[in-house]
Amino acid sequence: MSGTIQGATGTWEMVIGLEVHAQITSNSKLFSGASTAFGAEPNTQVGLVDAAMPGMLPVINKVCVEQAVRTGLGLKAQINLRSVFDRKNYFYPDLPQGYQISQFLQPVVGAGTVVLDMDDGRTREIGITRLHLEQDAGKSVHDLSPDRTYVDLNRSGIALMEIVSEPDLRSSEEAGAYLRKLRSILRYLGTCDGNMEQGSMRADVNVSVRRPGADYGTRCEIKNVNSVRFVQQAIEYEAQRQVDILEEGGVIAQQTRLFDSRKGETRSMRSKEEAHDYRYFPDPDLLPLEFTQAWVDEIASSLPELPDDRKARFVGELGLSPYDAGVLVAEKEVAEFFEEAARDRDAKAVANWIMGDLFGALNKSGLDIARSPISAAHLGALVDLIADDTISGRIAKDVFDEMMKTGRPPAEIVDQRGLRQVTDSGAIEAIVDAVMESNPDKVAEYRGGKDRLFGFFVGQVMKQSQGKANPKIVNDLLQQKLSG
């Protein structure tokens, strides 16, 4: 969907900002030693601090701070050497303290940038306002009893990075591209696994509409959306809802909304809070967070090659198109698979096999690249067999299918099934002669001007050779003999 909506009274523009909550990859929580492992029995991973037992004081997890700094560096953002933890006060059954330890005016990471590569070739820079650290709340469970709500505190105290974008996004498509790019960066850095289905990355979506070039409209926030597809659906529904209200002469109420994925619509949850409603103040149990530039520089020196840099290298050094490079670097595991398979080979040929046959086969089987039956080394070996004329491109498809089923190396399959390409021009010439002798009428028609029959002869020769004849030799011999 484009960023504009054509209403009865003219054109409206979407204005979108995202607040992404990314669970930090760490073995223990932000202020306690309790485990962060996913899928444990309810209330089995709760420290005394997480349960807000009297007298329990929070102790900062250094690994979580380092992960936040790594992420800030990956977003090319300002790293603040001094930041402050605040108490964000509100009551909810799954928030034992009655407040959340977060950051507000002095976050650990300041302004940064995410670059989007859109499908139409455009590049968009989306501003990052800040990244701050905070602890997650627990979880209220409403579906175990008709008249009770249960509380699971396993998530209470888990370290989150809240990554807040500027209101720079102008369409659901851009919002989807932003989330995918941000998730890619986090996974490359190893600071968040990005598993939205497990709740370790989720988004609050701020949507407003305005006339193009006008001031910002009143925004509504859609809370805790846990998939890229749902984020895009929520934006499209909410923007249209607001346009319909405004065109009927109504006023947008600033509010927090929820997205119902079954109905594909948003609904009101509560009026939107402002910062002063939370009565932020510095947490008296935690000193300001201070570290040195030398420590930041040490973290920076350990950063991996990030998606944008890897894409530029694939284009510049390996000769891939920007589109192909963009697809291959989106997931770190795919990029590493490609690099291993393409080492000292035709990179474009390898890219074509991965993006076409391999992606298609994995998708059909419900597998990701990490569980591919075909290893990077074996895929590279298949490309080698085509390059040195051991097998033809058509035979390679059959070999590939067998590799997907068995995981066996391609050379073994080729030898066992007798698939080596015939490159003996004498043997191929005998087949060409036999085909021409069997089809004298077609030979006469071809020589009489029906050039399209050339494909018929190629097909017959390949059929007689069981697909093993070298296509170039076949073409050369047929052109030579049919023109005689």
ZIKA-V513464 format. One record per backbone hydrogen bond with DSSP energy under -0.5 kcal/mol. CO is the residue of the C=O (numbers start at 1). NH is the residue of the N-H. Records with the same first field share a line. If there is no record, write none. Layout:
CO = NH, NH
//
This chain:
1 = 173
3 = 14
5 = 7, 12
7 = 10
10 = 7
12 = 5
13 = 210
15 = 208
16 = 169
17 = 206
18 = 20, 165
19 = 21, 204
20 = 22, 163
21 = 23, 202
22 = 161
24 = 26
27 = 36
30 = 61
31 = 59
34 = 29
37 = 40
41 = 44
47 = 51
48 = 53
49 = 52
53 = 56
60 = 62
61 = 65
62 = 66
63 = 67
64 = 68
65 = 69
66 = 70
67 = 71
68 = 72
69 = 73
70 = 74
71 = 75
72 = 77
73 = 76
75 = 113
78 = 80, 110
79 = 81
81 = 291
83 = 289
85 = 283
86 = 88, 102
87 = 89, 281
88 = 90, 100
92 = 95
94 = 96, 138
95 = 98
98 = 90
100 = 88, 102
101 = 135
102 = 86
106 = 84
108 = 80
109 = 131
111 = 78
112 = 128
114 = 116, 126
116 = 118, 124
118 = 121
122 = 118
124 = 116, 126
125 = 127
126 = 114
127 = 129, 166
128 = 112
130 = 164
131 = 109
132 = 162
134 = 160
136 = 157
139 = 152
140 = 142
141 = 150
150 = 141
151 = 153
152 = 139
153 = 156
155 = 158
157 = 30
158 = 136
159 = 24
160 = 134, 162
161 = 22, 163
162 = 132, 164
163 = 20, 165
164 = 129, 130
166 = 168
169 = 16
171 = 175
172 = 176
173 = 177
174 = 178
175 = 179
176 = 180
177 = 181
178 = 182
179 = 183
180 = 184
181 = 185
182 = 186
183 = 187
184 = 188
185 = 189
186 = 190, 191, 192
191 = 25
194 = 196
195 = 198, 200, 201
196 = 199
200 = 23
202 = 21
203 = 205, 225
204 = 19, 206
205 = 207, 222
206 = 17
207 = 220
208 = 15
210 = 13
211 = 214
220 = 207, 222
221 = 223, 257
222 = 205
225 = 203
227 = 231
228 = 232
229 = 233
230 = 234
231 = 235
232 = 236
233 = 237
234 = 238
235 = 239
236 = 240
237 = 241
238 = 242
239 = 243
240 = 244
241 = 245
242 = 246
243 = 247
244 = 248
245 = 248, 250
246 = 249
253 = 255
254 = 272
255 = 221
256 = 269, 270
257 = 223
258 = 260, 267
259 = 261
260 = 264, 265
265 = 260
267 = 258
270 = 256
274 = 277, 278
275 = 278, 280
276 = 279
278 = 89
281 = 87
283 = 286
288 = 290
289 = 83
292 = 296
293 = 297
294 = 298
295 = 299
296 = 300
297 = 301
298 = 302
299 = 302
300 = 303
306 = 310
307 = 311
308 = 312
309 = 313
310 = 314
311 = 315
312 = 316
313 = 317, 318
314 = 318, 320
315 = 319
321 = 325
322 = 326
323 = 327
324 = 328
325 = 329
326 = 330
331 = 335
332 = 336
333 = 337
334 = 338
335 = 339
336 = 340
337 = 341
338 = 342
339 = 343
340 = 343
342 = 345
345 = 347
346 = 350
347 = 351
348 = 352
349 = 353
350 = 354
351 = 355
352 = 356
353 = 358
354 = 359
356 = 360
357 = 361
358 = 362
359 = 363
360 = 364
361 = 365
362 = 366, 367
363 = 366
368 = 371
369 = 372
373 = 375
375 = 379
376 = 380
377 = 381
378 = 382
379 = 383
380 = 384
381 = 385
382 = 386
383 = 387
384 = 388
385 = 390, 391
386 = 389
390 = 421
392 = 396
393 = 397
394 = 397, 398
395 = 399
396 = 400
397 = 401
398 = 402
399 = 403
400 = 404
401 = 405
402 = 406
403 = 407
409 = 413
410 = 414
411 = 415
412 = 416
413 = 417
414 = 418, 419
415 = 418
421 = 423
422 = 470
423 = 425
424 = 428
425 = 429
426 = 430
427 = 431
428 = 432
429 = 433
430 = 434
431 = 435
432 = 436
433 = 437
434 = 438
435 = 439
436 = 439
437 = 440
439 = 443
440 = 444
441 = 445
442 = 446
443 = 447
444 = 448
445 = 450
446 = 449
449 = 451
450 = 453
451 = 454
452 = 455
453 = 457
454 = 458
455 = 459
456 = 460
457 = 461
458 = 462
459 = 463
460 = 464
461 = 465
462 = 467
463 = 466
465 = 468
468 = 422
470 = 474
471 = 475
472 = 476
473 = 477
474 = 478
475 = 479
476 = 480
477 = 481
478 = 482
479 = 483
481 = 484
//
